[in-house]
Amino acid sequence: MCNKKGRWGAIDLTGNFVIEPKYDYLGPFRAGLALFRIRERGKARYGFLDRSGAEVIRAISDHANGFSEGLAAAKVGNLWGYIDASGIFKITPRFEATRSVAGRLEVTRSGYFVSGLAPVWSGQSYGFVGTTGKFVIEDTFAEANSFKEGRAVVGRHKRFGFIDTEGRTAIEYRFTLARDFSEGLARVEEKEPGVGFSPPSGFIDLRGQVVIQPIFSTAESFHDGLCLVTTEDSIGYVNPCGNFVWRGPYVEYGTLI
């Protein structure tokens, strides 16, 4: 919860603050710990607190992600590693946090562990490491997300596809945009974007079959059987068959959570 001054804290079900709003950012609790951010001398630092508000891992990281499967990505300088719930590095920081693309620096990321695998940048490309920090799926990808529902979005040659947890291609690289699976469906785009043209979005299933045709200007992920979408002149929620269950004129909107 963020107050009017832009400070983050946490409230209980009655709306009372149980963690005072004093942080630049406070993430959701994962395995009993929440990521927080503070600024010291103008520089952001990241740490973790428990449900009582105690800062159990001091804010010493230059960046961090939430915990998953007992580990959290934490950045020191220009290198990512993984810490455990005590704040000790179990995977020594060695994965580079930037890469050079067309003469400019881009930020790279180390993702969440899912099924014992996490995407990291090796210095040349993305691959997936196990909880010991060794590569389990070879680093051959230009882009890679954490696994969701047994599939991970990966990119090669400006096209996106999906792999399974064995590193095998599950869905071919045929998309110009692909998002993570949620409730068995993933948003994709197949056409090339251009000046004044944004490709329409549709949805595929876990086999890569198009189950909702690409007719939407924008689309979120499915939650509780519904997905927020827009067209040129409307906004609404569709079901997993792509049928509108509610539709209205396009106005300001929020995401269904």
C-alpha positions in Angstrom: 0.0 0.0 0.0 1.3 3.4 -1.0 0.3 6.6 0.8 -0.2 10.1 -0.6 3.5 10.8 -0.1 4.6 7.9 -2.3 5.7 5.8 0.7 5.0 2.1 0.8 3.9 0.0 3.8 1.5 -2.9 4.4 -2.0 -3.0 5.8 -4.1 -5.8 7.3 -7.6 -6.8 6.3 -9.1 -4.0 8.4 -7.1 -1.4 6.5 -4.7 -0.7 9.4 -1.0 -0.3 8.7 1.0 -3.2 10.2 4.1 -2.0 8.5 4.5 1.7 8.5 4.7 3.4 5.0 8.4 4.4 5.0 9.8 2.6 2.0 10.4 3.8 -1.6 8.9 0.4 -2.6 7.6 -2.7 -0.9 6.9 -5.9 -2.8 4.5 -8.8 -2.1 5.4 -11.4 0.5 7.0 -14.5 -0.9 7.9 -17.3 1.5 7.3 -14.9 4.3 9.6 -12.1 3.1 9.0 -9.0 1.1 11.4 -7.0 -1.0 11.9 -3.3 0.1 13.8 -0.4 -1.4 15.2 2.6 0.3 17.5 5.4 -0.9 20.8 6.3 0.7 22.6 9.4 -0.6 20.5 9.2 -3.7 21.2 5.6 -4.4 18.7 2.8 -4.3 19.3 -0.2 -2.0 17.3 -3.3 -1.6 16.6 -5.6 1.4 13.9 -7.9 2.8 11.6 -7.7 5.8 9.3 -10.2 7.4 5.6 -9.9 8.2 6.3 -8.2 11.5 8.2 -5.4 9.6 11.6 -6.5 10.9 14.3 -5.9 8.2 15.8 -9.4 8.3 18.1 -8.9 5.3 19.7 -5.5 5.3 19.4 -3.1 2.4 22.9 -3.7 0.8 22.0 -5.0 -2.6 22.0 -2.7 -5.7 18.9 -4.6 -6.9 17.0 -7.7 -6.0 14.0 -9.9 -6.9 11.6 -11.6 -4.6 12.2 -15.1 -3.3 11.2 -18.3 -5.1 12.1 -21.8 -4.1 14.2 -20.5 -1.3 16.4 -18.2 -3.3 16.3 -14.6 -4.5 18.3 -12.8 -7.2 20.4 -10.0 -5.7 22.8 -7.7 -7.6 26.1 -6.3 -6.3 27.8 -3.9 -8.6 27.3 -5.2 -12.1 26.8 -8.9 -11.1 23.8 -11.0 -10.2 23.9 -13.8 -7.7 21.3 -15.6 -5.5 20.9 -15.3 -1.7 19.0 -17.5 0.7 16.6 -16.4 3.4 19.5 -15.5 5.7 20.9 -13.1 3.2 23.9 -15.3 2.4 24.9 -15.8 -1.2 24.3 -19.4 -2.2 25.2 -18.6 -5.8 28.1 -16.2 -6.0 27.4 -13.0 -8.0 28.8 -13.7 -11.4 26.1 -13.1 -14.0 26.5 -9.8 -15.8 23.8 -7.2 -15.3 24.3 -5.4 -18.6 24.9 -6.2 -22.2 25.8 -4.2 -25.3 23.2 -4.0 -28.0 23.9 -2.0 -31.1 26.5 0.1 -29.2 24.3 0.8 -26.2 24.1 -0.8 -22.8 20.9 -2.7 -21.9 20.0 -4.1 -18.4 19.9 -7.9 -18.1 18.1 -9.8 -15.4 18.3 -12.9 -13.4 14.9 -14.5 -13.0 13.0 -16.5 -10.5 13.6 -20.2 -9.8 10.8 -22.4 -11.0 11.1 -26.2 -11.1 14.7 -25.7 -10.0 15.6 -23.5 -13.0 16.2 -19.7 -13.4 17.2 -17.6 -16.4 20.4 -15.7 -16.3 22.7 -13.8 -18.7 26.0 -15.6 -19.2 27.8 -12.7 -20.7 26.9 -13.8 -24.2 23.4 -15.0 -24.1 20.6 -16.3 -21.7 20.5 -19.8 -20.3 19.0 -21.5 -17.3 20.9 -22.5 -14.1 20.0 -24.9 -11.4 20.1 -24.1 -7.7 23.9 -24.8 -7.6 24.5 -22.0 -10.1 25.5 -24.4 -12.9 23.9 -24.2 -16.3 21.3 -26.9 -16.9 19.9 -25.5 -20.1 22.6 -24.1 -22.4 22.9 -20.4 -22.8 21.8 -20.0 -26.4 18.9 -17.5 -26.1 18.8 -13.7 -26.8 15.9 -13.4 -24.4 14.5 -15.7 -21.7 11.8 -15.5 -19.0 11.2 -17.7 -15.9 9.1 -20.8 -16.4 5.3 -20.5 -16.0 3.1 -23.6 -16.3 5.9 -25.7 -17.6 6.9 -23.3 -20.4 9.4 -20.4 -20.7 9.3 -17.7 -23.3 12.7 -17.5 -25.1 13.9 -15.5 -28.0 16.2 -16.0 -30.9 16.8 -13.9 -34.0 14.0 -11.4 -33.0 11.4 -14.2 -32.8 9.9 -15.8 -29.7 9.0 -19.3 -28.9 8.7 -21.5 -25.8 10.8 -24.3 -24.3 9.9 -27.0 -21.7 11.9 -27.7 -18.5 14.2 -30.1 -20.4 15.3 -27.3 -22.7 13.4 -28.7 -25.7 11.5 -26.4 -28.1 7.8 -26.8 -27.1 6.5 -24.0 -29.4 8.4 -22.8 -32.4 10.0 -19.4 -32.8 7.3 -17.7 -34.8 6.1 -14.7 -32.7 7.2 -11.1 -32.7 5.9 -10.9 -29.2 5.1 -13.5 -26.6 4.1 -13.3 -22.9 4.1 -15.9 -20.1 1.4 -18.5 -19.8 -1.4 -18.0 -17.4 -4.3 -20.4 -16.9 -3.1 -22.3 -20.0 -3.1 -19.3 -22.4 -0.3 -17.0 -23.5 -0.7 -13.7 -25.4 1.2 -13.5 -28.7 1.6 -11.4 -31.8 2.7 -12.7 -35.1 2.8 -9.7 -37.4 5.7 -7.2 -37.6 5.2 -3.9 -35.9 5.6 -0.8 -38.0 5.3 3.0 -38.0 1.8 3.7 -36.8 1.0 0.0 -36.7 0.8 -2.2 -33.6 0.2 -5.9 -34.4 -3.0 -7.3 -32.9 -2.8 -9.8 -30.0 -4.3 -13.2 -29.7 -3.8 -16.2 -27.4 -2.2 -19.7 -27.9 -2.5 -22.8 -25.7 0.3 -24.9 -24.3 0.7 -26.8 -27.6 1.1 -23.5 -29.5 -2.4 -23.7 -31.2 -4.1 -20.3 -31.6 -7.3 -20.5 -29.5 -8.2 -16.8 -29.5 -7.7 -15.1 -32.8 -5.4 -11.9 -32.9 -8.1 -9.2 -32.9 -7.2 -7.1 -29.8 -5.3 -3.9 -29.6 -4.0 -4.7 -26.1 -4.4 -7.7 -23.8 -3.4 -8.6 -20.2 -3.1 -12.1 -18.8 -5.9 -14.4 -17.8 -6.9 -14.4 -14.1 -9.8 -16.3 -12.7 -11.0 -17.1 -16.2 -11.1 -13.5 -17.4 -8.7 -11.3 -19.4 -8.8 -7.5 -19.8 -8.6 -6.5 -23.5 -9.1 -3.5 -25.7 -10.0 -3.0 -29.3 -9.9 0.3 -31.3 -13.0 1.6 -29.7 -13.9 -0.7 -26.8 -12.7 -2.3 -23.6 -13.9 -5.4 -21.8 -13.2 -8.8 -20.4 -13.1 -12.0 -22.5 -13.4 -15.6 -21.4 -11.0 -18.4 -22.5 -13.0 -18.8 -25.7 -12.3 -15.2 -26.6 -16.0 -14.2 -26.1 -16.7 -10.9 -24.3 -18.5 -11.3 -21.0 -18.6 -7.6 -20.6 -17.8 -4.8 -23.1 -18.0 -1.0 -23.0 -16.6 2.1 -24.7 -12.9 2.6 -24.2 -12.2 4.8 -21.2 -9.5 4.8 -18.4 -9.2 1.4 -17.0 -7.4 -0.8 -14.4 -6.2 -4.4 -14.4 -8.4 -7.2 -12.9 -6.5 -8.7 -10.0 
